[in-house]
Amino acid sequence: MAEAEFSMKRIGVVETCYPEKFGIPRQPGLVKSARGKVVFDETFKNPDMIRGLEGFSHIWLVFVFHEAGEKPGRAMVRPPRLGGNERRGVFATRAPYRPNSIGLSVVELESVGEDGSLYLKGVDLVDGTPLLDVKPYIPFCDAVPDARGGFVSGVPETMEVIWGCEQPEDPEALEVIEESLAYDPRPAYKRDEEEREYGCAIAGYELRWQVRAGIATVLKCHPQQK
């Protein structure tokens, strides 16, 4: 049997509060204050294509891990949930290093803009992520209350976040920074390296922070240079 040929088109991008990979929550919906926006490409700015979508509270985003690099698809990866030391098959994870670098996230649809943009909450994507498709989340068939979660069962633990410097005046930025750091974005294999400083950018601010005794302290915070 001949292999079917297929191709995919980018339909737009997802703009988010995360300008870089480090600091992004590892799953959608964890940081509920993390906002984003779907901006459709001109070809797909047709109001008929999203007619009725406003009736759904959540949507699926099908996207490309465009910052995963040109690494070939791996058979096994090291999931952060297992401390970065154990291997699992790539198809048993959501790692970006896949035969096809496609990701899937369910996010809250906060509103539909007059220009057709989709305003989101609970995003876990880097700013500028290429979007392949949008699908409505349908509770009766997409939610499976008794499903098994394998090695990712249970909600991740969070840390307390305190400030050793001046906080952002913007309450929305403050909220998303604290929620994002609370889920400890450090690589799993470095979580024993207490007192080491880390840097990341979130919600328009450059941050320096460290972890001591399970508490994250923000050491520096200033507006990101444009």
C-alpha positions as CSV (number, residue, x, y, z in Angstrom):
1,M,0.0,0.0,0.0
2,A,1.4,3.4,-1.0
3,E,2.0,5.9,1.8
4,A,-0.5,8.8,1.8
5,E,1.1,12.2,1.4
6,F,0.1,15.0,3.7
7,S,1.1,18.4,4.8
8,M,0.1,20.9,7.5
9,K,-0.3,24.6,7.5
10,R,0.4,27.1,10.3
11,I,-2.9,28.8,11.1
12,G,-1.5,31.4,13.5
13,V,0.7,31.9,16.6
14,V,0.1,31.9,20.3
15,E,1.3,35.0,22.1
16,T,2.0,34.3,25.8
17,C,3.6,35.8,28.9
18,Y,6.6,33.4,28.6
19,P,9.3,34.8,26.2
20,E,11.6,31.8,26.8
21,K,11.2,28.1,27.6
22,F,12.7,28.3,31.1
23,G,10.0,29.2,33.5
24,I,7.0,27.8,31.6
25,P,4.8,25.4,33.5
26,R,5.2,21.8,32.4
27,Q,1.5,21.2,31.8
28,P,-1.4,23.4,30.8
29,G,-3.8,24.7,33.5
30,L,-1.3,24.6,36.3
31,V,-0.7,28.3,36.3
32,K,-4.2,29.5,35.8
33,S,-3.2,33.2,35.7
34,A,-0.9,32.6,32.7
35,R,-2.6,34.4,29.9
36,G,-2.1,34.1,26.1
37,K,-3.7,35.0,22.8
38,V,-4.2,33.1,19.6
39,V,-3.6,35.4,16.6
40,F,-4.7,33.9,13.4
41,D,-2.7,34.4,10.1
42,E,-4.4,36.5,7.5
43,T,-5.6,33.4,5.5
44,F,-7.5,32.2,8.5
45,K,-8.9,35.5,9.8
46,N,-12.3,34.4,8.7
47,P,-15.0,34.9,11.4
48,D,-17.0,32.0,10.0
49,M,-14.1,29.6,11.0
50,I,-14.6,30.3,14.7
51,R,-18.4,30.8,14.7
52,G,-19.8,29.1,17.8
53,L,-16.5,28.6,19.5
54,E,-17.4,31.3,22.1
55,G,-19.9,28.8,23.6
56,F,-17.0,26.5,24.8
57,S,-15.1,27.2,28.1
58,H,-12.0,25.4,27.0
59,I,-10.2,24.6,23.7
60,W,-7.5,22.3,22.5
61,L,-4.4,23.9,20.9
62,V,-2.4,21.7,18.4
63,F,1.0,23.4,18.1
64,V,4.6,22.9,17.1
65,F,7.5,22.6,19.6
66,H,9.4,25.1,17.4
67,E,12.2,25.6,20.0
68,A,12.9,22.0,20.5
69,G,15.8,22.2,18.0
70,E,16.7,19.9,15.2
71,K,17.3,16.9,17.4
72,P,16.0,13.7,15.9
73,G,13.1,11.8,17.5
74,R,14.2,9.9,20.5
75,A,13.0,6.4,21.5
76,M,13.3,7.2,25.2
77,V,13.4,10.4,27.2
78,R,13.9,11.5,30.9
79,P,10.6,12.9,32.2
80,P,11.1,15.7,34.8
81,R,8.3,14.1,36.9
82,L,10.7,11.2,37.6
83,G,13.5,13.4,38.6
84,G,15.2,13.4,35.3
85,N,17.0,10.1,36.1
86,E,14.6,7.5,34.8
87,R,13.8,6.8,31.1
88,R,10.4,6.3,29.5
89,G,9.4,5.7,25.9
90,V,8.8,9.0,24.1
91,F,5.2,8.0,23.3
92,A,4.6,7.6,27.0
93,T,5.5,11.2,27.6
94,R,4.7,14.7,26.3
95,A,8.4,15.5,25.6
96,P,9.1,17.8,22.6
97,Y,11.7,15.5,21.1
98,R,9.3,13.4,19.1
99,P,9.3,12.0,15.5
100,N,6.9,14.9,14.8
101,S,7.4,17.9,17.1
102,I,3.6,18.4,17.7
103,G,2.1,19.3,21.1
104,L,-1.4,19.4,22.5
105,S,-2.7,21.6,25.3
106,V,-6.2,22.2,26.7
107,V,-6.6,25.8,27.8
108,E,-9.4,28.0,29.1
109,L,-11.0,30.2,26.4
110,E,-11.5,33.5,28.3
111,S,-13.1,35.4,25.4
112,V,-13.2,35.9,21.6
113,G,-11.9,39.3,20.5
114,E,-13.7,41.5,17.9
115,D,-10.8,40.9,15.6
116,G,-11.2,37.1,16.0
117,S,-8.3,36.6,18.4
118,L,-8.8,34.1,21.1
119,Y,-7.9,35.1,24.7
120,L,-6.7,32.3,26.8
121,K,-5.9,31.3,30.4
122,G,-3.7,28.5,31.8
123,V,-1.2,28.5,28.9
124,D,2.0,26.5,28.9
125,L,3.6,27.7,25.7
126,V,6.5,29.9,24.8
127,D,5.6,33.2,23.1
128,G,5.3,32.9,19.3
129,T,4.4,29.2,19.3
130,P,3.2,28.2,15.8
131,L,-0.4,26.9,15.8
132,L,-1.7,24.1,13.6
133,D,-5.3,23.7,14.8
134,V,-7.9,24.7,17.4
135,K,-10.6,22.3,18.5
136,P,-13.3,22.7,21.1
137,Y,-13.0,20.8,24.4
138,I,-16.1,18.6,24.8
139,P,-16.5,17.6,28.5
140,F,-18.6,14.4,28.0
141,C,-16.1,12.7,25.8
142,D,-12.8,14.6,26.5
143,A,-12.9,14.2,30.3
144,V,-12.3,10.7,31.7
145,P,-12.7,11.0,35.5
146,D,-11.5,7.4,36.2
147,A,-8.5,7.4,33.9
148,R,-5.2,6.2,35.1
149,G,-2.3,8.7,35.0
150,G,0.6,6.3,35.0
151,F,3.8,7.8,36.4
152,V,2.3,11.3,36.3
153,S,-0.6,10.7,38.7
154,G,-1.3,13.4,41.2
155,V,-0.9,17.2,41.1
156,P,2.7,18.5,41.4
157,E,3.7,20.0,44.7
158,T,4.3,23.7,44.9
159,M,6.8,25.9,46.8
160,E,6.3,29.0,48.8
161,V,7.5,32.1,46.9
162,I,8.8,35.1,48.8
163,W,10.3,38.4,47.7
164,G,13.7,39.7,48.6
165,C,13.3,42.7,46.3
166,E,10.7,45.1,45.1
167,Q,7.6,43.4,43.6
168,P,6.0,44.3,40.2
169,E,3.3,47.0,40.5
170,D,1.2,45.1,38.0
171,P,-1.0,42.7,40.0
172,E,-1.5,40.4,37.0
173,A,2.3,40.1,36.4
174,L,2.9,39.5,40.1
175,E,0.3,36.7,40.2
176,V,1.7,34.8,37.2
177,I,5.3,35.2,38.3
178,E,4.5,33.7,41.8
179,E,2.4,30.9,40.4
180,S,5.0,30.0,37.8
181,L,7.9,29.9,40.3
182,A,5.8,28.0,42.8
183,Y,5.8,24.9,40.4
184,D,9.7,25.0,40.5
185,P,10.8,25.3,36.8
186,R,14.3,24.2,37.7
187,P,15.6,21.1,35.8
188,A,14.8,18.0,37.9
189,Y,18.4,17.0,38.1
190,K,19.4,20.3,39.6
191,R,16.8,20.5,42.4
192,D,19.4,19.3,44.9
193,E,21.6,22.3,44.1
194,E,20.2,24.7,46.7
195,E,21.2,28.3,46.8
196,R,22.2,28.4,43.1
197,E,20.7,31.4,41.4
198,Y,18.5,31.1,38.3
199,G,17.3,33.6,35.8
200,C,14.2,33.7,33.6
201,A,11.8,36.1,32.0
202,I,8.1,36.0,32.8
203,A,5.2,38.5,32.1
204,G,7.6,41.2,30.9
205,Y,10.0,41.0,33.9
206,E,13.6,39.7,34.1
207,L,13.9,37.7,37.3
208,R,16.8,36.2,39.4
209,W,15.8,33.7,42.1
210,Q,17.0,30.8,44.2
211,V,15.6,28.0,46.3
212,R,16.5,27.4,49.9
213,A,14.8,24.7,52.1
214,G,11.9,24.4,49.6
215,I,11.2,28.2,49.4
216,A,11.8,30.2,46.3
217,T,13.1,33.7,46.9
218,V,13.0,36.3,44.2
219,L,16.3,38.3,44.4
220,K,16.0,40.7,41.5
221,C,13.1,41.8,39.4
222,H,13.1,44.5,36.7
223,P,11.1,45.2,33.5
224,Q,12.4,43.3,30.5
225,Q,14.3,45.3,28.0
226,K,12.5,45.7,24.7
